[in-house]
């Protein structure tokens, strides 16, 4: 049984946003997130351009570049509440560099961001990083996508 999900899906303004909108249909995004969620959730997903992505990464992480996904987690119990911000142009470049489809890379990053919202931390704990990577591989396989690593 999939968990209840309240999903807000937003798109900023950037070149090629129509391509990203076509891939990121609400039912598809909800399916990816629900598989990684395991409990009720209230998630906002915003696809942004490089300017907004860079500004958010600088403001909240002190890093002066646009990154692929930022997770702002607010609560985990009894409902996972978070915002996931993905930088469309960065995701597109990474997908091309990694030889993945844009769809597969978005699936990976939305699963990845959702796991962060659940409390996984790959930056400060090596064991948890391995657990998170293994979870991503299994979840993406269940969705029909190849190992993202």
DOGU-460705 format. One record per residue: y, z, x of N, C-alpha, C in turn; residue in one letter. Coordinates in steps of 0.2 Angstrom, whole numbers, plus 5000, padded with zeros to 4 digits. Example, Ala and Ser with C-alpha at 12.3 -4.5 7.8 and 13.67 -1.06 7.14 Angstrom:
497250395066497850395062498450395066a 498950355064499550365068500050395064s 
This chain:
499450005004500050005000500650005004x 501149955003501749955007502250005005x 502650035010503150085008503750055004x 504050095000504650074997505150055002x 505550005001506049985006506649965002x 507249995003507949975001508149935007x 508249875006508449825012509149795010x 509649805015510249765015510249715021x 510349655019510249595024510949565024x 511249565030511949535031511949485037x 512449435036512449395042513249385044x 513349395050514049385052514149315053x 514749295056514949225057514849205064x 514449155065514349125072514049055071x 514149015076513848945076513048955075x 512848905071512148905069511848955065x 512348995061512049055057511649025052x 511748965049511348935044510548935046x 510448915052509748915055509448985054x 509849035056509549105056509449125049x 509949105044509849125037509249095034x 509049035036508448995034507849035036x 507849065042507249095044507149165041x 507749195041507749265039507849275032x 507449255028507449265020507249335019x 507549365014507449435012506649455012x 506249415008505549435007505149435014x 505349395018505049385025505249445029x 505849465029506149515033505849585031x 505849595024505549655021504849655023x 504449605023503749605025503649635032x 504049605037504049625044504149695045x 504749725041504949795042504449835039x 504249825033503749865029503149875033x 502849825037502249835040502349885046x 502949895049503049935054503350005052x 503550005046503850065043503350125042x 502850115038502350165036502550225031x 503250225029503450275025504150245021x 504350275016504950245013505550235018x 505950185017506450165021507050135018x 507650155020508250125018508550095025x 508550025025508749995032509249935030x 509749935034510249885034510049835040x 510049775039509949725045510549675045x 510849675051511449635051511349585057x 511449525056511349475061512049455063x 512249465069512949455072512949405077x 513549385079513749335084513849375091x 513949345096513949375103514549425103x 515149405100515749445101515549515097x 515349515091515149575088514649615091x 514149585094513549615097513749645103x 514149615107514449645114514849705112x 515349695107515749755105515349815103x 514849805099514349865097514049895103x 513749845107513349875113513849915118x 514449885119514849925123515149995120x 515249985114515450055110514950105110x 514350085108513850135107513350145113x 513250105117512850105123513150105130x 513850085130514150085136513950025140x 513749975137513449915141513849855138x 514149815143514649765141514349695141x 513849695137513549625135513249635128x 513149575125512749575119512049575120x 511649625117510949635118510549605112x 509949595112509549565106509549615100x 509349675101509349715095509649785097x 510049815092510249885092509949915086x 509749975087509450015082509850085081x 510150095075510550155074510150195069x 509750245071509350285066509750345064x 509750355058510050415055509650465053x 509050455050508550505048507850475048x 507350515049506650495048506250525043x 506450585040506150615035506650635029x 506450635023505850605021505850525020x 506450495022506550425022506850405028x 506550345031506850325037507450285035x 508050305038508650275037508950245043x 509150185043509350155050509650085048x 510050065053510350005053510149965060x 509849905059509649865064510149805065x 510449795071510949745072510649695077x 510549635075510249585080510749535081x 510849515088511349465090510949395090x 511149355085510749295083510749245090x 511349235093511349185099510949215104x 510949285105510449305111509749305109x 509549315103508849305100508649235101x 509149185100508949115100508849095108x 509249115112509149105119508549135122x 508349195120507749225122507149195120x 507149175114506549135111506449075115x 506949035116506848975120506648995127x 506849045130506649055137505949085137x 505749115132505049145132504549095129x 504749035127504348995124504049015117x 504449045113504249075107504649035101x 504449035095504849015090505349065088x 505949045085506449095083506149135078x 505749115074505449155069505049215072x 504549195077504149245080504549295084x 505049275087505449325091505849365086x 506149345080506449385076505949435073x 505349415071504749455069504649515074x 504649495080504549545085505149595086x 505749575086506249615087506349665080x 506249635075506349675069505749735068x 505149715071504649765071504849815077x 505049795082505349835088505849885085x 506349855082506949895080506649945075x 506249925070505949975065505550035068x 505150015074504850065077505350115081x 505850095083506450135086506650185080x 506750155074507050195069506550245067x 505950235068505350285067505350335072x 505750325078505750375083505450355090x 505150295090504850275096505450265101x 505250285108505750275113505450245119x 505550185121505250155127505650165133x 506250185132506750185138506650255142x 506450305139506450375143505750405143x 505250365141504550395141504050335142x 503750335148503350275150502650275145x 502450335143501850335139502050305132x 502550335130502750305123502950235123x 503250205129503350135130502650095129x 502150125132501550085131501250095124x 501350145121501150155114501550105109x 502150105111502650065107502449985108x 502249965114502049895115501449885112x 500949925112500249915109500349915101x 500749955099500949955091501249885089x 501749865093502049795092501549735092x 501049745097500549685098500149685092x 499849745090499449755084499849725077x 500449755076500749735070500949665070x 501149635076501249565076500649515074x 500049545077499449505076499249505069x 499449565065499249575058499749525054x 500249505057500749465054500549385055x 500149375060499949315062500349285068x 500649325072501049305078500649325084x 500749285089500449305096500749365099x 500449385104500649445108501349425111x 501849465109502549445111502649455119x 502149495122502249505129501849455133x 
